[in-house]
Amino acid sequence: MKIFSKISILLILAIVACKAQQATTGNNSMTSYSASSTYWQQQVDYKMNVDMNVNNYQYTGTQKLVYTNNSPDVLDKVYYHLYFNAFQPGSEMDVRSRTIADPSPKIGSRISKLSDSEIGYLKVISLTQNGQKIAYSTEGTILEVTLAKPIQPGTSATFDMNFEGQVPVQIRRSGRNNKEGVALSMAQWYPKLAEYDFEGWHTPPYIAREFHGVWGDFDVKITIDKNYVIGGTGYLQNPNEIGHGYETGTVKRPEGNTLTWHFNAPNVHDFTWAADPDFIHDTYKGENDVTLHFLYKNDPSIKENWKKLQPKTADMLSYYNKYIGQYPYKQYSVIQGGDGGMEYAMCTLITGKRKFGSLVGVTAHELAHTWFQFLLATNESKHEWMDEGFTSYISHRFMNENMGTKKDNPHKGSYSSYFRLIKSGREQPLTTHADRYDYNRAYGVSAYSKGEIFLAQLEYIIGKENVEKTLKKYFTDFKFKHPTPNDIKRTAEKVSGIHLDWYLTDWAQTTNTVDYGVKEIQGNTVVLERIGRMPMPIDLTVNYADGSSENFYIPLRMMREEKPTKATQKADWAWAYPYYALKTSKTIKSVEIDPSQLMADINRENNVARK
């Protein structure tokens, strides 16, 4: 009997592992999780029907949600996000905005001043599990649900919900009637199941920061005033009923005041849409037969730029396909809406009244998020630097190569922002939760700039070609999954053969800084000094008295390997030694540490010295 029990347990675990693997691949052909054979992730499939009243901005909806527990754990509760509840006076977002040292001007005290007809809300009217009523309670932006029957590993449960909502005045990302007159920016608008992973449940309150979601398929029907045009996540299933450019030619609309738009979105972890009666809808063909959709207000002052944006967006798609991996869907929508620029599944909402360069720049950034967040779906709340920083890295490269700037270092602006943050004394480690930064500015520089430098500086450490190979392998191994910081580090190690634990530790988990300097030059010898706590290998250019020059490479001992280089390689520098003496064959006139300026050295004044 005991032997049989052990075998049964092993069989159950094997079945769960198999189901988990199937869930990670879904309908896509994907490489298995390379970091660990025990990886699993949850699966959720939504069917929603929504009726939107454009007169009072209230809506009702039904949701059938099938949740598959691919974890090895028994779940006796589940949780939903009710994001729109943040847009109410006294909410955590409201209070946080009014008490942080440098509140976002987009929010400020605006939420505290909303009237009952202007607030946002999501209210659950009824909820059942497999047809049985269950207990639930709403606490701010989180719905806590006590299950009637625990969900066992490898099994599914069906939740049926009736809900109603009100679209808030547009303040942050979502909302109605934004500053450019877009009627509805519908992001974070539905009851969204919270993520459960190897760390447990992720149920942070919504305080205007980032997200983490469960992979799944969405089937969404939206009934709205028939004069409104919708764009967003997924593939439109009934274009012949819609018209408005979704099909070639004139389409006669049905009788009545409303129209139902039907979208399917396979294997995504969010669903967003926007609507306006004055939207122009253009399409443009991108690489691999991807249809790019552009929806923007019928405003003569922006039309020319939005037309010029379309081939540029196709260029972006090709660039990211080349340097990261192939976009797996067949549509992407660039939509005027929101309050700046924000990424969503298969679409983005951006403000549209911009100069052309700014319009291209924001689109380049948000489209790049398709790879760094909506395919490589890190937990943005905990590792915001991995999506914002990596997105900034690749989009700045695109802008540099395709908008005529051609700078030697396309990431220079991020280095400057990082250096200013260091001088301010307000830096916090990249391990800081997105909601816990003392200053909004510190969050922004850390997530975007320091996150970008992680990859730019990695070029300095392992070589640019190895970084490009790392990004491709990272995408291949972790697309449609939830990678962690260790996964990008291990990918770079596998590509380069270089040990990088020290790099991830110092750069992401501490506020240690890089500072190397030239201590002295004596004849044919230069003495270098490590001043900062964070270690680095050293690239050094030596100019000789006879007018010649030579490049040297000093590996960091703890790397245990060297980057590819044409420079003269010298002996390793062990981190604990504060000084390093380099002897040359000629009399030295001057030296420079890191001419590429890819090393984030906080004091470059001591990087250059003359005899």
N, C-alpha and C positions, 0 to 999 in steps of 0.2 A: 504493500500500500504506500509506503514512504517513497519507494523507487518510482512508482507510477506518478505520484504527486510531483516529484522533481521533474520527470519527463514532461508532464502536462505543463508545468510552469515554463519550461524551456520552449515548448511548442508555442505557447501563448506569446512569449516574448518574441519569438521568431516571426509570428504572424503580425504582431504590432509593428516590428521593424520593417517588414515587407510593405505593410500598408503605409507606413510613414514615408518610405522611399517612393511609393507610387504617388503619394500626395504631393511630393516635392516636384515630380516631373509633370503631373497633370497631362494635358493634351500636347505638350511641347516636347520636342526631342532635346533633352538636356543631359549634360554630363553629371554623373553622380557626385554627391558631396565629397570633395577630396580630402577635407580636413579630418573627417571622422565618420566611420560607418554607422555610428549610433545617432546621427543627426535625424531630427524629426521636426515637422512643423504642422500646425493646425490647418484645417480647411473649412471655409465657410462659403455657402452659396446663397445668394439673395434673389428673391423675386419680390418686386415692389410695384405697387400701383399708387400713383399720387395724383391728387386733384388740386391744382393751384388756382386760387382766386387772386387775380391781378389787381383787384380793386382794394382789397384790404390786406393783401400779402399774407394771407393765412392759407394753410393747406392741410389736407387730411391724407392719410396713407395707410395702406396695408402692407405688411411685410411677412413673407414666409422665408424663414432662414433655416437652412440645414447645416448643422455644425458637426463636423467629424473630429473626434478626439484622437489624434495620432500620437498623443503623448503616452508615456508609460504610467500616467497618474489617473486616479479616479477623481472626477470633478463633481463637487456637490454644489457649486455655485458658478454662475457666469456673470459677466459685467458688460454693460454697453456704455459707449460715450454718447452724451447728449450735448454736443458742442454749443448749440444755439443758446443754451441756458447761461452761457458766459456773458451774454449781452443783456444783463439786467443789473440795475443799481444794487450795489452791495455784494455782487459776485466776487469770486476770488480774482478774476481778471480785472475787474473794476478797482478793487482795493489795492491790488499789486501795482497797477498803473499809477495810482494816486500816492503810493508810498515809496516807490523806487526812486533812487537819487536822480536819475535822468529819464523820466518817462518818455515813451514814444509819442511824438507829436500826433501820430495817427490815432492814438487812443486818448492819452491825457486823462481828463476828467469827463470825457464825452459820455461814457456809459452811465455815469452817475446822474446824468441829466435827461436820460431817456424817459419818455412817457409810456404809459401802458400800451399805447398803439404803436410805439416805436421799438419796444424791446424785442428780443428774440426769445423763443422758447421751443422746447420739444417736450410734449407730454405723452406718456404712454397711457392709453385708454384701457387696453386689455392685453393679456399675454398668457399663452398656453405652451406647455411642453408636451408634444405628442398628443395633443387634444385635451390635456389636463391643465386646469388652472393652477398657476403657481404664484408664490408671494414675491413681491418686488418693492423696492423703495428707491426714491430719487434723492440723491445727495449732491446738489450742485450740478456738475456736468457728468455725473456718473450714475447709472442705474445699476443697483445691486439686486441680483436675482437669486433666490434660493430655490434649487431644483426640486421638483416633485420626486424625481428618481435620479440618482447620480449617473453621470455618463462614464461608462467603463472605457478603458483603453481599446482603441480599434473599433469603436461603435459610434453611431451618429444619433443626434436628436433633432427633431423639427420644432421650431418655435414659430408660432403664429402671433402676430402683433397688430393691433390697431393703434395708430398714433396720430397726433395733430401737432402742427407747428406754426410759428409765426416768424417771418423773415425780418430780422432787425434792420434798422437803418444801417447802411454800410459804414462800418467802422474799421474792422480788421479782417481782410481777406473776403469774408462772406458779406452778404447783405443786399439791400435794395437801394436803387437810385444812387449809385456812386457819384463821385465828383464830376465824372464825364458823362453822366446821364444814362448809364446802362441800368436797365430796370432791375434785373435779377442776376446776382452772382452767387450761385448755389453750391458752395463748398461746405463740407462738414454739416450737411443739412438733414441727415437721416440718422436714426438710432443705429450706431455702428458697433458691432461686437468688438470687445477689447482683445488684445493679443495675449496669449498664454504661450510661453516658450520655456526653454531650459532654466530660465531665471524665475519663472512663475508668472503671475498676472501683472500686466502693465496698465495701471489705472490712474495715471496722474490727472489732476484737474486740468482743464483747458485754460491756460493763461497766455494765449496768443503765440505760443512757441510752436513746437514741432510735433510729429506724429509717428505712430507705429501701428501697422495694420495687418490683418489676416488675409492671406491669399485666398482667392475664390473667384467664382463666376457670378456676374450680375445680369439679371434680366429685369429691366426697368421700363415701366410705362408712365409717361407724364402727360396728364390732360391739362390743357391750358388754353387761354384765349387764342383763337385761330389766327389772329394777326401777329402773334409772336413767333419769332424764329429762334430755335434752340440749337446750341452746339455744345459738345462736351465729350465725355468718356464713351467709348464703345462704338458699335456699328449700328447705324439706323436700319431698322428692319422693315419699315413701311414707307420708303421714299415716294412711291407713287401717290400716296395719300397726302404727302407733305408739300411737294413743290419747292419753291424758294431756292432753286439751284441744285437741289440734291439729285435731281434727274434732269437730263437735257429736255428742253421743250416746256410747253405750258401745261400745267396740271390743274384740272378743275377741282376745287376744294368741295368737300361735302357740305351739306346743309347744316345749320346750327351755329352756335357761337364758339364752340370749343373744338379742339383737335387733339388727338392722342398720339404722342410720339413714342415709338417703341425702340429701345436700345438694348443690345446685347454686348457685354464686355467680358471676354474670357480671360481668366487667370490674371486678375489685377487685385490690388488691395485698397481700392477706393473708387468712388464714383462721383463725378462733379459735372455740373452743367451750368450754362448761363443762357439767358433769354432776353430778347428785346424786340419790340415791334419794328424798329428801324435798322436792324442788322442787315448789312450787305454780306452775302455769303459767296466767297470765291473758293475755287479749288485749284490745286497745282500739283502736278505729278512729281513725286520724288523718286529716289533710287529704289529699286526692287519693287516697283509698282505700288509704292505707298502713296496714298492720296493725302495731301496736306490741305486742310480746311482753314480758311481765314474768315472770321466773323468780326465785323467792326461797324461802328455807327456810320450812317449815311451823312457824313460830314465832309464837305469839300476841302476843308483845311487839312484833313489827314489822309484823304484817299490816295494821293500820289505816293506817299511814304508806305502805305500798306500794300500798294501794288508792287513797289520796288522790294518790299520785304520778302515777297513770295519766292523768287529764285534764290535769294540769300538763305532762306530757311531750308530749301532743298540742298544747298551747299553744306549747311550745318549737318543735316542728316547724313550726307555722304562722308563728311569728316569724322563724325562720331562712329559711324559704321566702320570706318577704316582703322581708327585708333583705339576703339574700345571693343566693339562687337556689333553684330547685325541687329538692327531694330526688328523685333519679332512680330509686330502688329502690322496692319495694312492701312491704318489711318492715324493722323495726329492733327489736333485742332489748336490753332492760335486764336484766342478769343479776347476781345476787348472787355475788360471788366475788372473787378477787384479794386485794390488800392495801390498797386505797384507792379509786382510780378510774383507769381506763386505757381509752383509745379503741382500737377495732378496727373492721374492715370490717363494716358493718351491725350492729354491736353494741358494747356496753361491758360491762366487769366492774367492779362497784363493791361496796364493803362496805355492808351493809344495815342494821346496827344503829346508826342515826343518828336525831337529832332531825329533824323534818319539814323544816325549813328547810335543814339540811345535806344531806338526801337530795335535795331539789329542786336545791340548788346544785351538787352533784357531777354529777347527771344533766344539768343545763343545760350544764355545761362539757364533759362527755364527748360529749354529742350534738352540740354545736357542732363538735367535732373531725371529725365526718363531713364537714363542709365544708372546714375548715382542717386538712387532712392526708389524709383519705381520698377527697376529690374534688379538692382543690387540694393535690397531693401533693408538698410541698416536701421536700427532703432534710433531715430533722429533725436529723441528726447535725451538719450544717454551718450550718443556718439554723433552729435550734430556736425562736428568737423569733418566727418567722413562723407556726408552728402554735400554740404555747402562748400567745403574746402576742395573736394575732388572735382565738383562741378565748376568751381571758379578756375581751377587749374586748367581743365580741358577747354572751357569756353574762352579763357584769356588766350590760350594758344590759337584757337580758331580765329578770334578777332585779330590777333597779331599777324597771322598769315593771310587772312582774307580781306582785311579792311585797310591794308596799305601801310600799317605802322612799322612792321618788320624790326622790332626792337630785339637786341641781343638777349635780353631777359624780359619776356612778356609778363613776368610775375613781380616786377619791381615795385609796383604800387602796393602790393600786399606786404612786401618786406618793409616798406616805409610805414605802413599802418601798424605792423607788429612792433617795430622799434619805438613808435610813439606810445604804444600801450605799455611797453616795458618801462619807459621813462615816467609814465604816469603813476606807476606803483600799484595799478589796479588789476593786474593780470591774475587770473585764477587758472588752475590746471585744466586741460582739455577733458579730464574725467568729470568735471563739474556738470551736474544735470542742467539742461538748458534753462530750467526755471529758477536755478539757484544762483545765477550770477548777480553780483551786487550792483552792477551797472549794465544797462543795455548796450552801451558802447563796448564794454569788455566782452560781452557775449558775441557781438557782431564781428569784432576783430578776431576773436579766438576761433569762431566757427568758420568764417570765410577766409580770413587772411592766414592765420596760423595753420589752419587745415590745408590751405593751398600750398603753403611752404613745405608741409610734410612731403608732398610729392616732388616739388621743385628742388628741395634740398636732397631728396633721395636721388635725383639725377646726379648731384655732386658726389654722393656716397657710392652708388653702384653703377653709374653711367646712364646716359639718356636712353640708349638702346635697350638696356635692361629694364628701365622703368616702363618703356613702351611695351615690352614683352610681358611685364608684370601686369599691366592693366588688361591686356588681352586674356591672359591666363586667369586673372581674377574674375573677369566677366564670364569666361567659359565655365569655371568651376562653381561660381556662386550666383549666377543669374537665377531669378525666381526663388531666391532664398534670403535669409536674414544674416548676412555676414557681420562679423565683429572685428574690432581692431586687430586682433591676433591673426585673422584670416588674411588681411592685406599684408601684414608683416611676414607671415609664413609663405605667402605667394612670392613675395620679393626674395625671400631667402632661397626658395626652390629654384627660381630663375637665375639668380646671381651666384649662389653658393656662399654668399656672405652672411655672417651672423648679424642679426639686427635687433635682438632683444633690447640691447642698450639704447637703441635709437627710439623705439616705441616707448620705452620706459621714461627716458628723460624728456622727450618732446611732448608726449601726450599725458603723462602722469605726474609731472612736476612742473615747476616754473624755473627750472635750471636754464641758464643762458649759455650761449656760445661766445667766447671771447678769446681769441689767440692774438699774440702780438710778436713783433720783432724786438728782442731784448738788446742785441748788439751785433755788430759786424766787425770782425777782426781779420783783415787780410783775406784769406780764402775760406773763412769759416763764418757761418751765421748761426746765432743762438736764438731759437724760438721759445716762446713762453706760453703756457696755457694759463689763462687768467680766470676764465669762466669755469663753472662746475661741469658743464656738459662737454663730453669728449667728441672729437671729430678727427677724421683723417685730414691730411693737409696737402693741398696743391700749392706749389711754390714756384714762382718765376724768379730766376736770378739773372740780373744783367751784369756782365763783366766789364772790367776796365778797358778791355780791348774792343768794346763795341758789340760783342756777341752776347747771346742770351741762351739760357737753358731752363727747361721745365723739369721740376722734380715732383715725385709723388711719395708721400710718407704715409703708409697705411697705419690705421689704428689697430693695435695688436688684438683687441677683443673682437675685431671683425673676422679674424681667422682666414681671411681670403682677401684678394685685391680686386679692385675694379679694372676693367679693360682701359688701358691708357698707353699713349705713346711717350709719356714722360719717363725720365730716368727714375727708376724705383730705388728707394733707400730702405734702410732697416725700419722695422715697426717702431711706433711710439706707444709705449705702455701708458695708459691713462693716468696712473698715479704719479708718474714722473712729471714735475712741473716744467722741466726744461728739456730741450732737444738741440743738440749741436750737429749741424750739417756741414761737412767739409766738401769743398769743391776743388777742381784742378787749377782754377785761375783766381786772380784777385777780383773780389766782388766790389761792384760799384753801387748797386741797389738791389732790393728784393721786394716782392709783393706776395702776400698770402692771398690765395683764392682770387685770381683776376676775374673769374666768371661771376663773382659776387652771388653765387647760389648758396653759399654757406651763410647762415643767418647770424653773422658775427655782429654783436651789438655795438662794437666800437671799431670802425674801419680805419680810424686815424692811426692806430698802432699796427696796421697791417702792411704799411709801406714804410720803408726806411732806406736812407742813403748813407753811404760811407762819408 
